[in-house]
Structures are given as C-alpha cells and as structure tokens.
C-alpha cells in the first residue's frame, strides 16, 4: 500500500480527514458526510471489500459492492489521478453536493488478504487483514498530524469493531468516531441525500483512547503494526526492569547481595548459609536470620516498585527468586 503520507504536492500536513467503512448501502457514507461536511475535510478515505463486477450477483442481488462503489464515486467530480492500482484508488476530487468547496483527496482502499481482495469478512485471516488495514490507515494519518472523523455505519459489524479497536490505540482527544441513524421510511428510499432535514443524523461514539491514559502509547504510530509496537514496548520494559534491579542491588550490602544471588539460583537457606562468610565470631549467620533478611529485601523491593508488602513468607521468597534469576544469570 502506498504511504498515505507520500510526498505529493496535493497532500498536506495536519489534514482533517473523513474515513468511512462502506457496505452495499453507500448512502450511509454520503448522509454522514453531509452532516459533518461544512467544507472542513481535506481528504476522504473509504474502506470496502471486493467491488469487482460479478454478473451473477448483479442479477440476483439488489445491493452489491460494485454498485455501491460506483454510486459513491458518482457523488464526486473526479479530477487529477494521483494513484491507482488493483486495490487502491486515489484522485483529487470535488464533492458534488458542495460545488463551491475546494478540491480534496478522495481515496478508496479494498481490503485484501494474501494479495487478494476479500468479498466478505468470513475468516479469522480476513478479520485480521481488516484490522491491520484500518490500523495502518489510522496510523499513517496520525503520523501526518491528521484530525480523523470516522463513520462506522457502513459495512460489516466486524469492520466497525476493528475500527473501534484501532481507534482506541491511535486516536487522541481531537478525533471522533461516528454512527448514523436514519428514519425507517427514509432509509428504505436508498436516497443518497436528505430531502428534508432530520431524516438522518450522526451520533458521536464515545471512545476511550489509550493515549489519554498513557502518553507513551502515542509512540505506537511509529510502528507498522500493533504487534511491532507491543514487542518494542516489551523490550523497553525489560531494559527498564533490568536498570531498576541494578539500582536496587547496588543499595544492598555485600551479605544481602550474596543471599539474593543464592536465592535467585534456587538454593535453600541452609546452602546459602554454608556459602556465606562467617560472622566476626566465626559463627554461621543462621537460616532464621537469612529468612529475616529475605523478608526485609522483599519489603525494600516492593517499596521500590510502589507495591504493598502483603505476601506470606514463601511467596516473598519465590517472588524474589523469580524476579532476580535472569538478572544474576546475565551478570559476570
């Protein structure tokens, strides 16, 4: 897929974008667009399934994706072609409903799986492909600083769910999801625009975005897929955890460090006691004092993590052994 932020003279930074999932009823797109229009949009992006002509379906089905795409394209005066291949269509265009509006970018993306357009979201692979396409489109627009208005009234419910899921990861406070509600009688007319006011309306959908919870999540837009972002985040967390453990161990006494090292190696208190240097009087430290030292180290570590010290003796021992096993195994 060519980059949405490709270097083209018609593309602009920080655009206001209308994105819509398309089913076989294109009027849900134009009705939502009319409600939100106000000449505000710089780009329109439509996501749909396979729209190739199928003569059998044309004769047996009232609504087909081929017809839907054609009807939607007819709502625009198509100007200069920017890009086109088998699955992507990009042109400068003008919305016929507002002849005085400036030209905008009109894009259509066909959902593909393993290099082929999908006719419907019928398998897990199709669902994943749908999600990844929506995620990638949102991500590339957010990289350009776009404000996104996304209508999920068209297409399969699974497309709407995928869009909501991607939006929760990538959207910020300025972006908005929308749904469309129409009067039953008007919906049955198949008209692309209202004849009278209030025959349809767009409803904002509340979206709790992760960027509001943690600004670090905003870094996700720099990765091609959410999986890459998750793996990178795991790598960063491991580095941070190792650094925190290193600082914690540096604050321990030599004896405490030896006890923690033995604990991480899976040794019993008796074995740890045997490995420790004798006290000044030549005596062994004793397993009871080792248990007390372990409990105190656990308390200190929980305080470092900002967690409560509320575990039993054996849970504390196991926790420290597990958490510091990898740390000491990588130390020379």
RATA-V747688 format. One record per residue. N is the residue number from 1. RES is the residue in one letter. PSI is psi in degrees with one decimal (NA if undefined). Layout:
n->{N/N}
res->{RES/RES}
psi->{PSI/PSI}
This chain:
n->{1/2/3/4/5/6/7/8/9/10/11/12/13/14/15/16/17/18/19/20/21/22/23/24/25/26/27/28/29/30/31/32/33/34/35/36/37/38/39/40/41/42/43/44/45/46/47/48/49/50/51/52/53/54/55/56/57/58/59/60/61/62/63/64/65/66/67/68/69/70/71/72/73/74/75/76/77/78/79/80/81/82/83/84/85/86/87/88/89/90/91/92/93/94/95/96/97/98/99/100/101/102/103/104/105/106/107/108/109/110/111/112/113/114/115/116/117/118/119/120/121/122/123/124/125/126/127/128/129/130/131/132/133/134/135/136/137/138/139/140/141/142/143/144/145/146/147/148/149/150/151/152/153/154/155/156/157/158/159/160/161/162/163/164/165/166/167/168/169/170/171/172/173/174/175/176/177/178/179/180/181/182/183/184/185/186/187/188/189/190/191/192/193/194/195/196/197/198/199/200/201/202/203/204/205/206/207/208/209/210/211/212/213/214/215/216/217/218/219/220/221/222/223/224/225/226/227/228/229/230/231/232/233/234/235/236/237/238/239/240/241/242/243/244/245/246/247/248/249/250/251/252/253/254/255/256/257/258/259/260/261/262/263/264/265/266/267/268/269/270/271/272/273/274/275/276/277/278/279/280/281/282/283/284/285/286/287/288/289/290/291/292/293/294/295/296/297/298/299/300/301/302/303/304/305/306/307/308/309/310/311/312/313/314/315/316/317/318/319/320/321/322/323/324/325/326/327/328/329/330/331/332}
res->{X/X/X/X/X/X/X/X/X/X/X/X/X/X/X/X/X/X/X/X/X/X/X/X/X/X/X/X/X/X/X/X/X/X/X/X/X/X/X/X/X/X/X/X/X/X/X/X/X/X/X/X/X/X/X/X/X/X/X/X/X/X/X/X/X/X/X/X/X/X/X/X/X/X/X/X/X/X/X/X/X/X/X/X/X/X/X/X/X/X/X/X/X/X/X/X/X/X/X/X/X/X/X/X/X/X/X/X/X/X/X/X/X/X/X/X/X/X/X/X/X/X/X/X/X/X/X/X/X/X/X/X/X/X/X/X/X/X/X/X/X/X/X/X/X/X/X/X/X/X/X/X/X/X/X/X/X/X/X/X/X/X/X/X/X/X/X/X/X/X/X/X/X/X/X/X/X/X/X/X/X/X/X/X/X/X/X/X/X/X/X/X/X/X/X/X/X/X/X/X/X/X/X/X/X/X/X/X/X/X/X/X/X/X/X/X/X/X/X/X/X/X/X/X/X/X/X/X/X/X/X/X/X/X/X/X/X/X/X/X/X/X/X/X/X/X/X/X/X/X/X/X/X/X/X/X/X/X/X/X/X/X/X/X/X/X/X/X/X/X/X/X/X/X/X/X/X/X/X/X/X/X/X/X/X/X/X/X/X/X/X/X/X/X/X/X/X/X/X/X/X/X/X/X/X/X/X/X/X/X/X/X/X/X/X/X/X/X/X/X/X/X/X/X/X/X/X/X/X/X/X/X}
psi->{127.7/148.0/134.1/-25.5/29.2/154.3/91.4/143.0/-24.1/-14.9/147.1/156.0/151.8/48.8/160.9/124.2/137.7/118.2/139.4/139.8/137.2/130.0/-148.1/4.2/87.5/-18.3/-25.7/-26.2/-49.3/-35.5/-42.6/-41.3/-41.9/-42.3/-37.0/-4.6/-91.3/19.3/16.4/-19.9/136.0/-27.3/149.0/131.1/121.6/131.7/127.2/168.9/-172.7/126.2/19.7/145.5/127.9/103.7/-36.9/-46.4/-34.5/-35.4/-27.1/-12.2/135.4/-40.7/127.0/160.3/-34.2/-46.3/-41.0/-45.2/-42.0/-43.6/-38.0/-43.6/-36.1/-12.9/-2.4/144.9/112.1/127.0/-129.0/135.1/131.8/-44.2/146.1/133.9/-161.4/-30.0/-4.1/138.3/120.7/124.5/156.7/140.4/168.4/131.6/119.5/-28.0/-16.8/86.0/-20.8/-4.3/149.9/156.0/154.2/179.4/125.9/120.5/146.4/134.4/125.3/131.0/129.2/154.7/120.4/41.6/6.1/142.1/137.6/140.9/-29.2/163.7/89.2/-16.1/170.7/-37.9/-40.8/-42.4/-43.3/-42.5/-39.6/-47.2/-46.9/-35.0/-47.2/-42.4/-45.8/-39.3/-46.9/-45.6/-46.1/-37.4/-40.4/-29.6/-28.1/3.2/25.5/150.6/123.3/132.0/116.7/122.9/124.1/25.1/-24.9/159.6/-177.1/155.0/-33.5/-30.7/-40.2/-42.3/-42.5/-42.2/-42.7/-42.1/-45.5/-38.1/-38.3/-28.1/-39.8/-23.2/155.5/-170.6/-21.5/-11.7/159.3/136.5/146.0/150.7/160.1/135.0/128.4/152.2/142.2/-45.8/-39.6/-40.4/-33.7/-12.7/-17.7/15.6/141.4/-17.6/155.9/141.6/-27.3/151.2/151.2/19.0/-18.6/159.8/151.0/140.8/124.0/139.4/124.9/129.5/115.4/108.4/143.1/-24.5/-26.5/-31.2/-40.4/109.9/-23.0/-29.2/-23.5/-21.2/-13.7/-27.1/-12.3/-3.6/146.2/-36.1/155.9/-30.4/-41.8/-41.3/-41.3/-44.1/-40.8/-40.8/-38.3/-42.4/-43.5/-39.8/-39.1/-40.6/-44.0/-41.4/-42.6/-39.9/-42.7/-41.3/-39.3/-44.3/-38.7/-47.5/-34.9/-25.5/-10.2/155.5/169.0/-40.2/-43.1/-41.3/-41.6/-40.3/-44.1/-39.2/-43.5/-39.3/-43.7/-25.3/-5.6/14.7/150.9/166.4/-37.1/-44.6/-41.1/-42.0/-39.2/-29.6/-19.5/148.3/149.3/158.5/175.9/-29.4/2.2/10.5/159.7/154.6/-42.2/140.6/-29.9/-43.4/-32.9/-42.7/-40.9/-38.9/-41.1/-44.4/-40.0/-39.6/-38.9/-43.6/-44.8/-40.7/-39.6/-37.3/-37.6/-39.4/-10.9/29.9/156.3/150.0/86.2/23.3/160.2/174.0/-47.1/-32.6/-38.9/-45.4/-47.9/-42.0/-50.2/-39.9/-44.6/-46.0/-29.3/1.9/-51.6/-35.9/-51.8/-26.8/-21.1/-6.2/141.6/NA}
